[in-house]
């Protein structure tokens, strides 16, 4: 388990503590649980965004400069 020491805005700290107590009550490790859950959700959302963008790109397609006018025989004529 890693240890991270951070400094955050007082308003954000109060909000974090309030949300952690609301979600996990004031149990031991409630801040750790809240931060862990938030980061996991953030990472999952990022993965979903990457998949969504990739699917949109597949549907839209990529412009590769148009159609090739020659056929295979023209390219390999000896």
N, CA, C and O atoms as a CHARMM CRD file, in Angstrom:
* protein
*
  312
    1    1 UNK  N      0.85700  -1.17400   0.00000 PROA 1      0.00000
    2    1 UNK  CA     0.00000   0.00000   0.00000 PROA 1      0.00000
    3    1 UNK  C      0.90000   1.23400   0.00000 PROA 1      0.00000
    4    1 UNK  O      1.86400   1.30700   0.76200 PROA 1      0.00000
    5    2 UNK  N      0.58100   2.19100  -0.85200 PROA 2      0.00000
    6    2 UNK  CA     1.34900   3.41800  -0.94600 PROA 2      0.00000
    7    2 UNK  C      0.82000   4.48500  -0.00800 PROA 2      0.00000
    8    2 UNK  O     -0.33600   4.44800   0.41300 PROA 2      0.00000
    9    3 UNK  N      1.67900   5.43000   0.30900 PROA 3      0.00000
   10    3 UNK  CA     1.29900   6.56100   1.14900 PROA 3      0.00000
   11    3 UNK  C      1.49300   7.82300   0.33000 PROA 3      0.00000
   12    3 UNK  O      2.56000   8.04000  -0.24500 PROA 3      0.00000
   13    4 UNK  N      0.46100   8.65500   0.27700 PROA 4      0.00000
   14    4 UNK  CA     0.51500   9.90700  -0.46700 PROA 4      0.00000
   15    4 UNK  C      0.17300  11.03700   0.49200 PROA 4      0.00000
   16    4 UNK  O     -0.83200  10.97300   1.20000 PROA 4      0.00000
   17    5 UNK  N      0.99900  12.06000   0.51600 PROA 5      0.00000
   18    5 UNK  CA     0.72200  13.25200   1.31100 PROA 5      0.00000
   19    5 UNK  C      0.40800  14.37900   0.34100 PROA 5      0.00000
   20    5 UNK  O      1.20900  14.68300  -0.54300 PROA 5      0.00000
   21    6 UNK  N     -0.75500  14.99900   0.50200 PROA 6      0.00000
   22    6 UNK  CA    -1.15800  16.06000  -0.42000 PROA 6      0.00000
   23    6 UNK  C     -1.63100  17.28400   0.35000 PROA 6      0.00000
   24    6 UNK  O     -2.00600  17.19100   1.51900 PROA 6      0.00000
   25    7 UNK  N     -1.60800  18.41700  -0.31100 PROA 7      0.00000
   26    7 UNK  CA    -2.20600  19.64700   0.21000 PROA 7      0.00000
   27    7 UNK  C     -3.32500  20.02200  -0.74800 PROA 7      0.00000
   28    7 UNK  O     -3.10800  20.14400  -1.95300 PROA 7      0.00000
   29    8 UNK  N     -4.52400  20.20500  -0.20300 PROA 8      0.00000
   30    8 UNK  CA    -5.65100  20.59100  -1.04200 PROA 8      0.00000
   31    8 UNK  C     -6.33400  21.80900  -0.44900 PROA 8      0.00000
   32    8 UNK  O     -6.17700  22.11500   0.73300 PROA 8      0.00000
   33    9 UNK  N     -7.07500  22.48100  -1.26800 PROA 9      0.00000
   34    9 UNK  CA    -7.84300  23.65200  -0.88200 PROA 9      0.00000
   35    9 UNK  C     -8.75300  23.30200   0.29900 PROA 9      0.00000
   36    9 UNK  O     -9.31900  22.20900   0.33900 PROA 9      0.00000
   37   10 UNK  N     -8.89600  24.22200   1.26200 PROA 10     0.00000
   38   10 UNK  CA    -9.72200  23.97000   2.45000 PROA 10     0.00000
   39   10 UNK  C    -11.15800  23.62000   2.08200 PROA 10     0.00000
   40   10 UNK  O    -11.75300  22.73700   2.69900 PROA 10     0.00000
   41   11 UNK  N    -11.71800  24.29100   1.09600 PROA 11     0.00000
   42   11 UNK  CA   -13.08800  24.01900   0.67500 PROA 11     0.00000
   43   11 UNK  C    -13.21800  22.59500   0.14200 PROA 11     0.00000
   44   11 UNK  O    -14.18900  21.90000   0.44100 PROA 11     0.00000
   45   12 UNK  N    -12.24000  22.16700  -0.64500 PROA 12     0.00000
   46   12 UNK  CA   -12.24800  20.80900  -1.19500 PROA 12     0.00000
   47   12 UNK  C    -12.09300  19.78200  -0.07100 PROA 12     0.00000
   48   12 UNK  O    -12.73900  18.73400  -0.09100 PROA 12     0.00000
   49   13 UNK  N    -11.25100  20.08000   0.89200 PROA 13     0.00000
   50   13 UNK  CA   -11.07000  19.15900   2.02100 PROA 13     0.00000
   51   13 UNK  C    -12.37100  18.98500   2.79800 PROA 13     0.00000
   52   13 UNK  O    -12.74500  17.86200   3.14000 PROA 13     0.00000
   53   14 UNK  N    -13.05700  20.08000   3.07700 PROA 14     0.00000
   54   14 UNK  CA   -14.33500  19.99400   3.80000 PROA 14     0.00000
   55   14 UNK  C    -15.34900  19.17600   3.00900 PROA 14     0.00000
   56   14 UNK  O    -16.07200  18.35400   3.57100 PROA 14     0.00000
   57   15 UNK  N    -15.39500  19.41100   1.69800 PROA 15     0.00000
   58   15 UNK  CA   -16.32700  18.67000   0.84400 PROA 15     0.00000
   59   15 UNK  C    -15.97700  17.18100   0.82600 PROA 15     0.00000
   60   15 UNK  O    -16.86700  16.33400   0.90300 PROA 15     0.00000
   61   16 UNK  N    -14.68400  16.86100   0.72300 PROA 16     0.00000
   62   16 UNK  CA   -14.23800  15.47000   0.74400 PROA 16     0.00000
   63   16 UNK  C    -14.64900  14.78900   2.04400 PROA 16     0.00000
   64   16 UNK  O    -15.18800  13.68200   2.02900 PROA 16     0.00000
   65   17 UNK  N    -14.39500  15.44500   3.15500 PROA 17     0.00000
   66   17 UNK  CA   -14.75000  14.86500   4.45800 PROA 17     0.00000
   67   17 UNK  C    -16.26400  14.68100   4.57800 PROA 17     0.00000
   68   17 UNK  O    -16.72900  13.65800   5.08100 PROA 17     0.00000
   69   18 UNK  N    -17.02600  15.66500   4.11900 PROA 18     0.00000
   70   18 UNK  CA   -18.48400  15.57600   4.19500 PROA 18     0.00000
   71   18 UNK  C    -18.99700  14.41200   3.34800 PROA 18     0.00000
   72   18 UNK  O    -19.82700  13.62300   3.79800 PROA 18     0.00000
   73   19 UNK  N    -18.49500  14.31600   2.12100 PROA 19     0.00000
   74   19 UNK  CA   -18.92000  13.23200   1.23700 PROA 19     0.00000
   75   19 UNK  C    -18.49700  11.85900   1.76300 PROA 19     0.00000
   76   19 UNK  O    -19.24900  10.89000   1.65800 PROA 19     0.00000
   77   20 UNK  N    -17.29400  11.78300   2.32900 PROA 20     0.00000
   78   20 UNK  CA   -16.80400  10.50600   2.86700 PROA 20     0.00000
   79   20 UNK  C    -17.66600  10.03600   4.03200 PROA 20     0.00000
   80   20 UNK  O    -17.98200   8.85000   4.13400 PROA 20     0.00000
   81   21 UNK  N    -18.05000  10.96300   4.91500 PROA 21     0.00000
   82   21 UNK  CA   -18.90400  10.60200   6.05000 PROA 21     0.00000
   83   21 UNK  C    -20.28700  10.19600   5.55400 PROA 21     0.00000
   84   21 UNK  O    -20.87400   9.24200   6.06400 PROA 21     0.00000
   85   22 UNK  N    -20.80600  10.91200   4.56600 PROA 22     0.00000
   86   22 UNK  CA   -22.12000  10.58300   4.01200 PROA 22     0.00000
   87   22 UNK  C    -22.11500   9.18600   3.39200 PROA 22     0.00000
   88   22 UNK  O    -23.06600   8.42300   3.56400 PROA 22     0.00000
   89   23 UNK  N    -21.05600   8.85900   2.68200 PROA 23     0.00000
   90   23 UNK  CA   -20.99000   7.57500   1.95200 PROA 23     0.00000
   91   23 UNK  C    -20.59500   6.40900   2.84800 PROA 23     0.00000
   92   23 UNK  O    -21.15800   5.32100   2.73100 PROA 23     0.00000
   93   24 UNK  N    -19.62100   6.62800   3.75200 PROA 24     0.00000
   94   24 UNK  CA   -19.04600   5.52800   4.53200 PROA 24     0.00000
   95   24 UNK  C    -19.22800   5.68300   6.04000 PROA 24     0.00000
   96   24 UNK  O    -18.64100   4.91900   6.80700 PROA 24     0.00000
   97   25 UNK  N    -20.01100   6.63400   6.47200 PROA 25     0.00000
   98   25 UNK  CA   -20.14500   7.03100   7.87900 PROA 25     0.00000
   99   25 UNK  C    -18.76700   7.41500   8.40900 PROA 25     0.00000
  100   25 UNK  O    -17.82400   7.56100   7.63100 PROA 25     0.00000
  101   26 UNK  N    -18.64500   7.57600   9.68100 PROA 26     0.00000
  102   26 UNK  CA   -17.35800   8.02300  10.22300 PROA 26     0.00000
  103   26 UNK  C    -16.55400   6.80400  10.68000 PROA 26     0.00000
  104   26 UNK  O    -15.93100   6.81900  11.74200 PROA 26     0.00000
  105   27 UNK  N    -16.57800   5.76900   9.87800 PROA 27     0.00000
  106   27 UNK  CA   -15.85500   4.54200  10.21100 PROA 27     0.00000
  107   27 UNK  C    -14.35900   4.73200   9.97500 PROA 27     0.00000
  108   27 UNK  O    -13.92300   5.68200   9.32400 PROA 27     0.00000
  109   28 UNK  N    -13.60700   3.81600  10.51500 PROA 28     0.00000
  110   28 UNK  CA   -12.15700   3.86100  10.35200 PROA 28     0.00000
  111   28 UNK  C    -11.81700   3.74900   8.85600 PROA 28     0.00000
  112   28 UNK  O    -12.30000   2.84900   8.17000 PROA 28     0.00000
  113   29 UNK  N    -10.99200   4.66000   8.37000 PROA 29     0.00000
  114   29 UNK  CA   -10.55200   4.63000   6.98400 PROA 29     0.00000
  115   29 UNK  C    -11.54700   5.19800   5.98700 PROA 29     0.00000
  116   29 UNK  O    -11.45100   4.92400   4.79000 PROA 29     0.00000
  117   30 UNK  N    -12.51100   5.99200   6.46900 PROA 30     0.00000
  118   30 UNK  CA   -13.53200   6.50200   5.55100 PROA 30     0.00000
  119   30 UNK  C    -12.95700   7.41200   4.47300 PROA 30     0.00000
  120   30 UNK  O    -13.44900   7.40100   3.34400 PROA 30     0.00000
  121   31 UNK  N    -11.93400   8.19700   4.78600 PROA 31     0.00000
  122   31 UNK  CA   -11.31200   9.05200   3.76200 PROA 31     0.00000
  123   31 UNK  C    -10.59400   8.20200   2.71600 PROA 31     0.00000
  124   31 UNK  O    -10.69200   8.46300   1.51700 PROA 31     0.00000
  125   32 UNK  N     -9.87300   7.18700   3.18200 PROA 32     0.00000
  126   32 UNK  CA    -9.17000   6.29200   2.25700 PROA 32     0.00000
  127   32 UNK  C    -10.16400   5.61000   1.31900 PROA 32     0.00000
  128   32 UNK  O     -9.92600   5.52500   0.11400 PROA 32     0.00000
  129   33 UNK  N    -11.26200   5.13000   1.86500 PROA 33     0.00000
  130   33 UNK  CA   -12.27500   4.45900   1.05000 PROA 33     0.00000
  131   33 UNK  C    -12.86900   5.41800   0.02000 PROA 33     0.00000
  132   33 UNK  O    -13.06100   5.05300  -1.14000 PROA 33     0.00000
  133   34 UNK  N    -13.15800   6.64100   0.45200 PROA 34     0.00000
  134   34 UNK  CA   -13.76900   7.62100  -0.45200 PROA 34     0.00000
  135   34 UNK  C    -12.82200   7.99100  -1.59100 PROA 34     0.00000
  136   34 UNK  O    -13.23500   8.05900  -2.74900 PROA 34     0.00000
  137   35 UNK  N    -11.57000   8.22800  -1.26500 PROA 35     0.00000
  138   35 UNK  CA   -10.59800   8.61300  -2.29100 PROA 35     0.00000
  139   35 UNK  C    -10.34700   7.44300  -3.24200 PROA 35     0.00000
  140   35 UNK  O    -10.27000   7.63500  -4.45500 PROA 35     0.00000
  141   36 UNK  N    -10.22100   6.24100  -2.69900 PROA 36     0.00000
  142   36 UNK  CA   -10.00900   5.06100  -3.53600 PROA 36     0.00000
  143   36 UNK  C    -11.17000   4.86600  -4.50200 PROA 36     0.00000
  144   36 UNK  O    -10.96200   4.62400  -5.69100 PROA 36     0.00000
  145   37 UNK  N    -12.38600   4.97000  -3.99200 PROA 37     0.00000
  146   37 UNK  CA   -13.56800   4.81200  -4.84300 PROA 37     0.00000
  147   37 UNK  C    -13.61400   5.88400  -5.93300 PROA 37     0.00000
  148   37 UNK  O    -13.93200   5.59100  -7.08600 PROA 37     0.00000
  149   38 UNK  N    -13.29700   7.12400  -5.56200 PROA 38     0.00000
  150   38 UNK  CA   -13.33200   8.22400  -6.53100 PROA 38     0.00000
  151   38 UNK  C    -12.31100   8.01200  -7.64700 PROA 38     0.00000
  152   38 UNK  O    -12.61900   8.23000  -8.81800 PROA 38     0.00000
  153   39 UNK  N    -11.10400   7.59000  -7.29000 PROA 39     0.00000
  154   39 UNK  CA   -10.06600   7.37500  -8.30100 PROA 39     0.00000
  155   39 UNK  C    -10.43100   6.19300  -9.20100 PROA 39     0.00000
  156   39 UNK  O    -10.20700   6.24500 -10.41000 PROA 39     0.00000
  157   40 UNK  N    -10.99400   5.12500  -8.61600 PROA 40     0.00000
  158   40 UNK  CA   -11.41300   3.97900  -9.42800 PROA 40     0.00000
  159   40 UNK  C    -12.50800   4.38000 -10.41400 PROA 40     0.00000
  160   40 UNK  O    -12.47400   3.97100 -11.57500 PROA 40     0.00000
  161   41 UNK  N    -13.47600   5.17400  -9.96300 PROA 41     0.00000
  162   41 UNK  CA   -14.54000   5.64500 -10.85900 PROA 41     0.00000
  163   41 UNK  C    -13.97900   6.54700 -11.95200 PROA 41     0.00000
  164   41 UNK  O    -14.39800   6.46900 -13.10700 PROA 41     0.00000
  165   42 UNK  N    -13.03400   7.40000 -11.58500 PROA 42     0.00000
  166   42 UNK  CA   -12.38800   8.30300 -12.53900 PROA 42     0.00000
  167   42 UNK  C    -11.66300   7.48200 -13.61700 PROA 42     0.00000
  168   42 UNK  O    -11.77900   7.77400 -14.80700 PROA 42     0.00000
  169   43 UNK  N    -10.92200   6.46400 -13.19400 PROA 43     0.00000
  170   43 UNK  CA   -10.19000   5.62600 -14.14400 PROA 43     0.00000
  171   43 UNK  C    -11.15500   4.86400 -15.05100 PROA 43     0.00000
  172   43 UNK  O    -10.91100   4.75100 -16.25300 PROA 43     0.00000
  173   44 UNK  N    -12.24100   4.34500 -14.49300 PROA 44     0.00000
  174   44 UNK  CA   -13.23100   3.61500 -15.28500 PROA 44     0.00000
  175   44 UNK  C    -13.88700   4.53500 -16.31200 PROA 44     0.00000
  176   44 UNK  O    -14.10200   4.13700 -17.45700 PROA 44     0.00000
  177   45 UNK  N    -14.20500   5.76100 -15.90400 PROA 45     0.00000
  178   45 UNK  CA   -14.80900   6.72300 -16.83100 PROA 45     0.00000
  179   45 UNK  C    -13.84400   7.04100 -17.96700 PROA 45     0.00000
  180   45 UNK  O    -14.25500   7.16800 -19.12100 PROA 45     0.00000
  181   46 UNK  N    -12.58100   7.16800 -17.64300 PROA 46     0.00000
  182   46 UNK  CA   -11.57700   7.44500 -18.67700 PROA 46     0.00000
  183   46 UNK  C    -11.52500   6.29900 -19.68500 PROA 46     0.00000
  184   46 UNK  O    -11.45500   6.53800 -20.89100 PROA 46     0.00000
  185   47 UNK  N    -11.56000   5.05800 -19.20000 PROA 47     0.00000
  186   47 UNK  CA   -11.55500   3.90700 -20.10400 PROA 47     0.00000
  187   47 UNK  C    -12.78700   3.92600 -20.99900 PROA 47     0.00000
  188   47 UNK  O    -12.69200   3.67500 -22.20000 PROA 47     0.00000
  189   48 UNK  N    -13.93100   4.22200 -20.41700 PROA 48     0.00000
  190   48 UNK  CA   -15.16700   4.27900 -21.19700 PROA 48     0.00000
  191   48 UNK  C    -15.09700   5.37700 -22.25100 PROA 48     0.00000
  192   48 UNK  O    -15.57600   5.19700 -23.37100 PROA 48     0.00000
  193   49 UNK  N    -14.49800   6.52300 -21.89400 PROA 49     0.00000
  194   49 UNK  CA   -14.35300   7.61900 -22.85300 PROA 49     0.00000
  195   49 UNK  C    -13.45900   7.21200 -24.02300 PROA 49     0.00000
  196   49 UNK  O    -13.74300   7.55600 -25.17100 PROA 49     0.00000
  197   50 UNK  N    -12.38500   6.48400 -23.73600 PROA 50     0.00000
  198   50 UNK  CA   -11.47900   6.03000 -24.79200 PROA 50     0.00000
  199   50 UNK  C    -12.21200   5.07900 -25.73300 PROA 50     0.00000
  200   50 UNK  O    -12.07300   5.17800 -26.95200 PROA 50     0.00000
  201   51 UNK  N    -12.98700   4.16100 -25.16900 PROA 51     0.00000
  202   51 UNK  CA   -13.74700   3.21700 -25.99400 PROA 51     0.00000
  203   51 UNK  C    -14.76100   3.96600 -26.85100 PROA 51     0.00000
  204   51 UNK  O    -14.89700   3.68200 -28.04100 PROA 51     0.00000
  205   52 UNK  N    -15.47000   4.92000 -26.25600 PROA 52     0.00000
  206   52 UNK  CA   -16.47300   5.69500 -26.99400 PROA 52     0.00000
  207   52 UNK  C    -15.83600   6.45000 -28.15400 PROA 52     0.00000
  208   52 UNK  O    -16.35300   6.42700 -29.27100 PROA 52     0.00000
  209   53 UNK  N    -14.70800   7.12400 -27.89000 PROA 53     0.00000
  210   53 UNK  CA   -14.01800   7.86400 -28.95800 PROA 53     0.00000
  211   53 UNK  C    -13.53400   6.92000 -30.05500 PROA 53     0.00000
  212   53 UNK  O    -13.61300   7.25000 -31.23800 PROA 53     0.00000
  213   54 UNK  N    -13.03900   5.75700 -29.67100 PROA 54     0.00000
  214   54 UNK  CA   -12.55800   4.78600 -30.65900 PROA 54     0.00000
  215   54 UNK  C    -13.69700   4.28500 -31.53700 PROA 54     0.00000
  216   54 UNK  O    -13.54400   4.17300 -32.75300 PROA 54     0.00000
  217   55 UNK  N    -14.83800   3.98400 -30.92400 PROA 55     0.00000
  218   55 UNK  CA   -15.99300   3.52400 -31.70200 PROA 55     0.00000
  219   55 UNK  C    -16.50200   4.61200 -32.64000 PROA 55     0.00000
  220   55 UNK  O    -16.88700   4.32500 -33.77300 PROA 55     0.00000
  221   56 UNK  N    -16.50500   5.85900 -32.17300 PROA 56     0.00000
  222   56 UNK  CA   -16.92200   6.96900 -33.03500 PROA 56     0.00000
  223   56 UNK  C    -15.99000   7.09000 -34.23100 PROA 56     0.00000
  224   56 UNK  O    -16.44000   7.32500 -35.35200 PROA 56     0.00000
  225   57 UNK  N    -14.69300   6.93000 -33.99500 PROA 57     0.00000
  226   57 UNK  CA   -13.71500   7.01100 -35.07700 PROA 57     0.00000
  227   57 UNK  C    -13.90900   5.86900 -36.07500 PROA 57     0.00000
  228   57 UNK  O    -13.80400   6.07100 -37.28500 PROA 57     0.00000
  229   58 UNK  N    -14.19200   4.67500 -35.56600 PROA 58     0.00000
  230   58 UNK  CA   -14.45200   3.54400 -36.46500 PROA 58     0.00000
  231   58 UNK  C    -15.68100   3.78600 -37.32800 PROA 58     0.00000
  232   58 UNK  O    -15.67400   3.48400 -38.52200 PROA 58     0.00000
  233   59 UNK  N    -16.73200   4.32800 -36.73100 PROA 59     0.00000
  234   59 UNK  CA   -17.95500   4.60300 -37.48600 PROA 59     0.00000
  235   59 UNK  C    -17.73900   5.70400 -38.51400 PROA 59     0.00000
  236   59 UNK  O    -18.22800   5.61900 -39.64100 PROA 59     0.00000
  237   60 UNK  N    -17.00000   6.73700 -38.11700 PROA 60     0.00000
  238   60 UNK  CA   -16.75800   7.87600 -39.00000 PROA 60     0.00000
  239   60 UNK  C    -15.78000   7.50700 -40.11200 PROA 60     0.00000
  240   60 UNK  O    -15.94700   7.92600 -41.25800 PROA 60     0.00000
  241   61 UNK  N    -14.77700   6.73400 -39.77500 PROA 61     0.00000
  242   61 UNK  CA   -13.75700   6.35100 -40.74300 PROA 61     0.00000
  243   61 UNK  C    -12.63200   7.37300 -40.79400 PROA 61     0.00000
  244   61 UNK  O    -12.73000   8.45900 -40.22500 PROA 61     0.00000
  245   62 UNK  N    -11.57800   7.00700 -41.48000 PROA 62     0.00000
  246   62 UNK  CA   -10.41400   7.87400 -41.60900 PROA 62     0.00000
  247   62 UNK  C    -10.19900   8.14500 -43.09000 PROA 62     0.00000
  248   62 UNK  O    -10.16000   7.21200 -43.89200 PROA 62     0.00000
  249   63 UNK  N    -10.06000   9.40900 -43.45600 PROA 63     0.00000
  250   63 UNK  CA    -9.81100   9.75700 -44.85500 PROA 63     0.00000
  251   63 UNK  C     -8.36700   9.40900 -45.18900 PROA 63     0.00000
  252   63 UNK  O     -7.42800   9.88800 -44.55300 PROA 63     0.00000
  253   64 UNK  N     -8.21600   8.56900 -46.19700 PROA 64     0.00000
  254   64 UNK  CA    -6.89000   8.09400 -46.57600 PROA 64     0.00000
  255   64 UNK  C     -6.46100   8.62800 -47.94200 PROA 64     0.00000
  256   64 UNK  O     -5.50900   8.11200 -48.52900 PROA 64     0.00000
  257   65 UNK  N     -7.13700   9.63900 -48.45400 PROA 65     0.00000
  258   65 UNK  CA    -6.71700  10.23100 -49.70900 PROA 65     0.00000
  259   65 UNK  C     -7.49200   9.77800 -50.92600 PROA 65     0.00000
  260   65 UNK  O     -7.06300  10.03900 -52.05000 PROA 65     0.00000
  261   66 UNK  N     -8.58800   9.12600 -50.74800 PROA 66     0.00000
  262   66 UNK  CA    -9.41900   8.75600 -51.88900 PROA 66     0.00000
  263   66 UNK  C     -9.23800   7.31600 -52.31200 PROA 66     0.00000
  264   66 UNK  O     -8.59700   6.52000 -51.62700 PROA 66     0.00000
  265   67 UNK  N     -9.82300   7.00000 -53.46400 PROA 67     0.00000
  266   67 UNK  CA    -9.81200   5.63500 -53.98900 PROA 67     0.00000
  267   67 UNK  C     -8.60700   5.43300 -54.90200 PROA 67     0.00000
  268   67 UNK  O     -8.15300   6.36600 -55.56500 PROA 67     0.00000
  269   68 UNK  N     -8.10200   4.22400 -54.92800 PROA 68     0.00000
  270   68 UNK  CA    -7.02000   3.86000 -55.84300 PROA 68     0.00000
  271   68 UNK  C     -7.65900   3.46200 -57.16700 PROA 68     0.00000
  272   68 UNK  O     -8.53800   2.60100 -57.21000 PROA 68     0.00000
  273   69 UNK  N     -7.20600   4.10300 -58.25700 PROA 69     0.00000
  274   69 UNK  CA    -7.85200   3.87900 -59.55600 PROA 69     0.00000
  275   69 UNK  C     -7.33000   2.64400 -60.27900 PROA 69     0.00000
  276   69 UNK  O     -7.98600   2.15100 -61.19600 PROA 69     0.00000
  277   70 UNK  N     -6.19100   2.14200 -59.89700 PROA 70     0.00000
  278   70 UNK  CA    -5.64100   0.96900 -60.57800 PROA 70     0.00000
  279   70 UNK  C     -6.11100  -0.29500 -59.87300 PROA 70     0.00000
  280   70 UNK  O     -6.42800  -0.29100 -58.68400 PROA 70     0.00000
  281   71 UNK  N     -6.14700  -1.37600 -60.64700 PROA 71     0.00000
  282   71 UNK  CA    -6.48900  -2.65300 -60.02700 PROA 71     0.00000
  283   71 UNK  C     -5.21000  -3.45100 -59.78600 PROA 71     0.00000
  284   71 UNK  O     -4.12100  -3.00900 -60.15300 PROA 71     0.00000
  285   72 UNK  N     -5.33700  -4.58700 -59.19000 PROA 72     0.00000
  286   72 UNK  CA    -4.17400  -5.39800 -58.83000 PROA 72     0.00000
  287   72 UNK  C     -3.32700  -5.75100 -60.05800 PROA 72     0.00000
  288   72 UNK  O     -2.09800  -5.73100 -59.99600 PROA 72     0.00000
  289   73 UNK  N     -3.98100  -6.06900 -61.15100 PROA 73     0.00000
  290   73 UNK  CA    -3.25800  -6.42800 -62.37700 PROA 73     0.00000
  291   73 UNK  C     -2.38800  -5.29200 -62.89600 PROA 73     0.00000
  292   73 UNK  O     -1.27900  -5.52800 -63.37300 PROA 73     0.00000
  293   74 UNK  N     -2.88400  -4.05600 -62.80700 PROA 74     0.00000
  294   74 UNK  CA    -2.10000  -2.90000 -63.26000 PROA 74     0.00000
  295   74 UNK  C     -0.84600  -2.71700 -62.41000 PROA 74     0.00000
  296   74 UNK  O      0.21000  -2.35400 -62.92700 PROA 74     0.00000
  297   75 UNK  N     -0.96100  -2.96100 -61.14000 PROA 75     0.00000
  298   75 UNK  CA     0.17600  -2.76700 -60.23500 PROA 75     0.00000
  299   75 UNK  C      1.23800  -3.84700 -60.43200 PROA 75     0.00000
  300   75 UNK  O      2.42500  -3.58300 -60.24000 PROA 75     0.00000
  301   76 UNK  N      0.83400  -5.03900 -60.80500 PROA 76     0.00000
  302   76 UNK  CA     1.76800  -6.16300 -60.88500 PROA 76     0.00000
  303   76 UNK  C      2.05000  -6.60700 -62.31700 PROA 76     0.00000
  304   76 UNK  O      2.53000  -7.72100 -62.52300 PROA 76     0.00000
  305   77 UNK  N      1.76700  -5.77400 -63.30200 PROA 77     0.00000
  306   77 UNK  CA     2.00300  -6.10000 -64.71200 PROA 77     0.00000
  307   77 UNK  C      3.50900  -6.22200 -64.94800 PROA 77     0.00000
  308   77 UNK  O      4.29500  -5.41600 -64.45000 PROA 77     0.00000
  309   78 UNK  N      3.88900  -7.23200 -65.70600 PROA 78     0.00000
  310   78 UNK  CA     5.32500  -7.44700 -65.94300 PROA 78     0.00000
  311   78 UNK  C      5.69700  -7.16000 -67.34800 PROA 78     0.00000
  312   78 UNK  O      6.86400  -7.29000 -67.71700 PROA 78     0.00000
